[in-house]
Amino acid sequence: MSARTIAPATGRLGVLTPGLGAVASTFIAGVLAARQGLAVPVGSLTQLAHIRLGDRSEGRNPLIREFVPLTSLDDLVFGGWDPISPNALEAARTCGVLEERDIAPVSAELEGVVAMDAVFDQRWVKKLEGRRVKAAATKWDLAMALVADIERFRTEHGCDRLVMVWCGSTEAYQEPSAVHASVAAFEQGMRDNDENISPSQLYAYAALVSGVPFANGAPNLSVDLPCMIELAHQRGVPICGKDFKTGQTFMKTMLAPGLKARMLGLRGWYSTNILGNRDGEVLDDPESFKTKEVSKLGVLDTILQPEVHPELYSEIDHVVRINYYPPRGDNKEGWDNIDIFGWMGYPMQIKVNFLCRDSILAAPIVLDLALFLDLAARAGASGVQEWLSFYFKSPQPASPGLGPEHDLFIQQIKLKNTLREWMGEEPVTHSEAG
């Protein structure tokens, strides 16, 4: 198998985050600490995971970062936009994810990551009030202001390449409309101030026209629209999304494949969460919660395939609840009650209580997406990068007619096999057939 031509990771890679809150500041602080040898980048496949090559008997099992030409952590430069926080240091201290002992050694560098004024519209995030917000006559003007920000950042920081990862809040629920049908319709809609164009879509548009790969870490519509997919192909830019797979849904995509592998039945899955960070406050609004609910509810049917196994999975009660509880802060707690049944229909239960730290789980995802999207761009890949589904609750399928793959283990195989094929190695199928 011949290897794909991949341009070397020379020079500096700028990582731009719309949203400089808990997730982005935790991500940046962690990378800065890892550079100084103060922390291990736990949770990052690009930094810690190995990849098997060839037959198991060959014993070839390098680190992913030694196998594929990824950008070094030392070559990353950080920037972003935020309607509230003036810089990453204040964001890190305000959000309360990290303790001061972890912030202090990198405080000067965090303070140097100054937030650009954001494109923000409270109609889409009712629970927040933006203070550092761009003003313009039309949404087209706002998009052009973002394009100017991108180019200024590229020049001022001497970046050879850029990537953008949405780390902002969940926007209110919406369905695609006529303005999203094509690039031409979207561009006219921006000039007309179409009410169906959200801030995250302006960031996505600005990134793609600037040749910057884009990943969406929230469940709102952004690059999963016909106009953005068309634009990504026109500009030769890789995209992926959406909604970082961190806590409760991460557990579901681990447990559900196990139930299906054993052909155990499922009657119901009740999930409830409490969290007190900015994300929890935003999701306290019914419209923003609906966006998140749709994302979280989508995983079980795809994994369990009730149309194939109606006797096991056709009558599932799947309920998701999220409650804003300020004392919890960023330490989200997720409870799952899972009602299953086995031989001769006898019922059993599984209880899961996951006391997780939302931004601690999301930060390494931001790092991996930034490095892998940059790799994809240097490999000449464009459009939806389905091999990055591993990181998302609502992964975008590369073919519109196909549903997404939610099984975490299938997603991992797809990710690693893509890397193997790009580097001229055979995919690993785990088959022992002669």
Residue pairs with C-beta under 8 A, 6 or more apart in sequence:
1 421
1 424
1 425
1 426
2 424
3 422
3 423
3 424
4 379
4 380
4 421
4 422
4 423
4 424
5 379
5 380
6 68
6 69
6 375
6 378
6 379
6 422
7 378
7 379
8 69
8 378
9 69
9 70
9 71
9 72
9 75
9 374
9 375
9 378
10 160
11 75
11 158
11 159
11 160
11 161
12 75
12 76
12 77
12 157
12 158
12 159
12 160
12 161
13 71
13 75
13 76
13 77
13 159
13 160
13 161
13 162
13 163
13 370
13 371
13 374
14 76
14 77
14 78
14 79
14 153
14 154
14 157
14 159
14 161
14 162
14 163
15 76
15 77
15 78
15 79
15 162
15 163
15 164
15 165
15 366
15 370
16 79
16 80
16 81
16 150
16 153
16 162
16 163
16 164
16 165
16 207
16 212
17 23
17 24
17 27
17 78
17 79
17 80
17 81
17 164
17 165
17 166
17 167
17 366
18 80
18 81
18 118
18 119
18 164
18 166
18 167
18 168
18 199
18 200
18 203
19 80
19 81
19 82
19 166
19 167
19 168
19 169
20 80
20 81
20 82
20 85
20 87
20 88
20 91
20 113
20 115
20 167
21 82
21 84
21 85
21 91
21 95
21 167
21 168
21 169
21 278
22 91
22 95
22 97
22 277
22 278
22 279
22 330
22 358
22 359
23 167
23 217
23 244
23 358
23 359
23 362
23 363
23 366
24 80
24 88
24 91
24 167
24 366
25 85
25 88
25 89
25 91
25 92
25 95
25 97
25 110
26 92
26 95
26 97
26 98
26 359
26 360
26 362
26 363
27 167
27 362
27 363
27 364
27 366
27 367
28 78
28 88
28 110
28 113
29 88
29 92
29 98
29 102
29 103
29 106
29 110
30 39
30 41
30 363
30 364
30 367
31 41
31 73
31 76
31 78
31 367
32 106
32 109
32 110
33 39
33 102
33 105
33 106
34 40
34 41
34 47
34 73
35 73
35 74
36 105
36 106
38 102
38 105
38 106
39 102
40 48
41 47
41 48
41 73
41 364
41 367
42 48
42 364
43 360
43 361
43 363
43 364
43 365
44 364
44 367
44 368
45 64
45 364
45 368
45 415
46 64
46 65
46 70
46 367
46 368
46 371
46 372
47 65
47 73
47 364
47 367
48 63
49 63
49 64
50 61
50 62
50 63
50 64
51 61
51 62
51 63
51 64
51 67
51 416
51 419
51 420
52 60
52 61
52 416
52 428
53 60
53 61
53 62
53 67
53 420
53 425
53 428
54 60
54 425
54 426
64 70
64 419
67 419
67 423
68 375
68 419
68 422
68 423
69 375
69 378
70 371
70 372
70 374
70 375
71 371
71 374
76 370
77 157
77 159
78 88
78 113
79 113
79 116
79 153
79 157
80 88
80 113
80 115
80 116
80 167
81 115
81 116
81 117
81 118
81 119
81 146
81 149
81 203
82 91
82 115
82 118
82 132
83 117
83 118
83 120
83 128
83 130
83 131
83 132
83 133
84 128
84 130
84 131
84 132
85 91
85 94
85 115
86 114
86 115
86 132
87 110
87 111
87 112
87 113
87 114
87 115
88 110
88 111
88 113
88 115
89 103
89 107
89 110
89 111
89 113
90 111
91 115
92 98
92 103
92 110
93 100
93 103
95 277
95 278
95 330
95 359
96 329
96 330
97 277
97 329
97 330
97 357
97 359
97 360
103 110
115 132
116 149
116 153
117 132
117 133
117 134
118 130
118 132
118 133
118 134
118 199
119 133
119 134
119 142
119 145
119 146
119 199
119 202
119 203
120 128
120 130
120 133
120 134
120 199
121 198
121 199
122 128
122 129
122 130
123 172
124 171
124 172
124 198
124 199
124 220
125 169
125 170
125 171
125 172
125 282
125 285
125 288
126 172
126 285
126 287
126 288
127 281
127 282
127 284
127 285
127 288
128 169
128 278
128 281
128 282
134 142
134 145
136 142
136 145
138 190
138 191
138 192
138 193
139 189
139 190
139 191
139 193
139 194
139 197
139 202
140 187
140 190
140 191
142 190
142 202
143 190
143 202
143 205
143 206
144 206
146 202
146 203
146 206
147 206
147 209
147 210
149 206
150 162
150 206
150 207
150 210
150 212
151 210
153 159
153 162
154 162
161 374
161 377
161 378
162 210
162 212
163 212
163 213
163 214
163 215
163 369
163 370
163 373
163 374
163 377
164 203
164 207
164 212
164 213
164 214
164 215
165 214
165 215
165 217
165 366
165 369
165 370
166 200
166 203
166 204
166 214
166 215
166 216
166 217
166 218
166 222
166 241
167 217
167 362
167 366
168 199
168 200
168 218
169 218
169 278
169 279
169 282
169 288
170 218
170 219
170 220
170 279
170 282
170 283
170 288
170 291
170 292
171 198
171 199
171 200
171 218
171 220
171 221
171 288
171 291
172 198
172 220
172 285
172 287
172 288
172 290
172 291
173 220
173 287
173 288
173 290
173 291
173 294
174 196
174 198
174 220
174 221
174 291
176 221
176 225
176 226
177 196
178 185
179 185
179 186
179 188
179 189
179 194
179 196
179 197
179 227
180 186
180 196
180 201
180 221
180 225
180 226
180 227
181 226
181 227
182 226
182 227
182 230
183 227
183 230
183 231
183 234
185 227
186 197
186 201
186 205
186 225
186 227
186 228
189 196
189 197
190 197
190 202
190 205
198 220
198 221
198 222
200 216
200 218
200 220
200 221
200 222
201 221
201 222
201 225
201 228
203 214
203 222
204 214
204 216
204 222
204 223
204 228
204 239
205 228
205 231
207 213
207 214
207 237
208 214
208 223
208 228
208 231
208 232
208 235
208 237
208 239
209 231
209 235
211 235
211 236
211 237
212 237
213 237
213 238
213 239
213 373
213 374
213 376
213 377
214 222
214 223
214 237
214 239
214 373
215 239
215 240
215 241
215 369
215 370
215 373
215 388
216 222
216 223
216 224
216 240
216 241
216 242
216 243
217 241
217 242
217 243
217 244
217 362
217 365
217 366
217 369
218 242
218 243
218 244
218 291
219 242
219 243
219 291
219 292
219 294
219 295
219 393
219 394
220 242
220 291
222 228
222 241
222 242
223 229
223 232
223 239
223 240
223 241
223 242
223 396
224 241
224 242
224 394
224 396
228 239
229 239
229 383
229 384
231 237
232 238
232 239
232 382
232 383
232 384
233 382
233 383
235 382
236 380
236 382
237 377
237 382
238 373
238 376
238 377
238 381
238 382
238 383
238 385
239 383
239 384
239 385
239 396
240 369
240 373
240 384
240 385
240 386
240 388
240 389
240 391
240 392
240 395
240 396
241 392
241 394
241 395
241 396
242 295
242 392
242 393
242 394
242 395
242 396
243 292
243 295
243 392
243 393
243 394
244 361
244 362
244 365
244 366
244 391
244 392
244 393
245 253
245 365
245 390
245 391
245 392
245 393
245 408
246 356
246 358
246 361
246 362
246 365
247 273
247 332
247 334
247 354
247 356
247 358
247 361
248 271
248 273
248 296
248 334
248 336
248 354
249 295
249 296
249 299
249 393
250 361
250 408
251 334
251 336
251 352
251 354
252 269
252 271
252 299
252 300
252 336
253 299
253 303
253 406
253 407
253 408
253 411
254 408
255 338
255 350
255 352
256 266
256 299
256 300
256 303
256 304
256 406
256 407
257 303
257 407
257 408
257 409
257 410
259 266
259 304
259 340
260 303
260 304
260 305
260 309
263 309
263 312
264 312
264 340
264 341
264 342
265 311
265 312
265 313
265 340
265 341
265 342
265 345
266 300
266 304
266 312
266 313
266 316
266 338
266 339
266 340
266 341
267 315
267 316
267 317
267 339
267 340
267 341
267 347
268 316
268 317
268 318
268 319
268 337
268 338
268 339
269 300
269 316
269 317
269 318
269 319
269 336
269 337
269 338
269 339
270 317
270 319
270 336
270 337
270 338
271 296
271 319
271 320
271 321
271 334
271 335
271 336
272 320
272 321
272 322
272 323
272 334
272 335
273 321
273 322
273 323
273 332
273 333
273 334
273 335
274 280
274 322
274 323
274 324
274 325
274 328
274 332
274 333
275 322
275 323
275 324
275 325
275 328
275 329
275 330
275 331
275 332
275 333
275 358
276 324
276 325
276 326
276 327
276 328
276 329
276 330
276 331
277 329
277 330
277 332
277 358
277 359
279 358
280 322
280 323
280 324
280 325
280 326
280 328
280 332
281 324
281 326
282 288
283 289
283 292
283 322
283 324
284 324
289 322
292 322
293 320
293 322
294 394
295 393
295 394
296 320
296 393
297 318
297 320
298 393
298 394
298 404
298 406
299 393
299 406
300 313
300 316
300 318
301 313
302 403
302 404
302 405
302 406
302 407
303 406
303 407
304 312
304 313
304 316
305 313
306 312
306 313
306 314
306 316
330 357
330 358
330 359
330 360
331 355
331 356
331 357
331 358
332 356
332 357
332 358
333 353
333 354
333 355
333 356
334 352
334 353
334 354
334 356
335 351
335 352
335 353
335 354
336 350
336 351
336 352
336 353
336 354
337 349
337 350
337 351
338 349
338 350
338 351
338 352
339 347
339 348
339 349
340 347
340 348
340 349
340 350
341 347
341 348
342 348
365 391
368 391
369 388
369 391
372 385
372 388
373 385
373 388
376 385
379 422
383 398
384 396
384 397
384 398
385 398
386 395
386 396
386 397
386 398
386 405
386 414
387 414
387 415
387 417
387 418
388 395
388 415
389 395
389 396
389 404
389 405
389 406
389 411
389 414
389 415
390 408
390 411
390 412
390 414
390 415
394 404
395 404
395 405
395 406
395 411
396 404
397 403
397 404
397 405
405 411
405 414
413 428
416 428
417 427
417 428
420 426
420 427
420 428
421 427
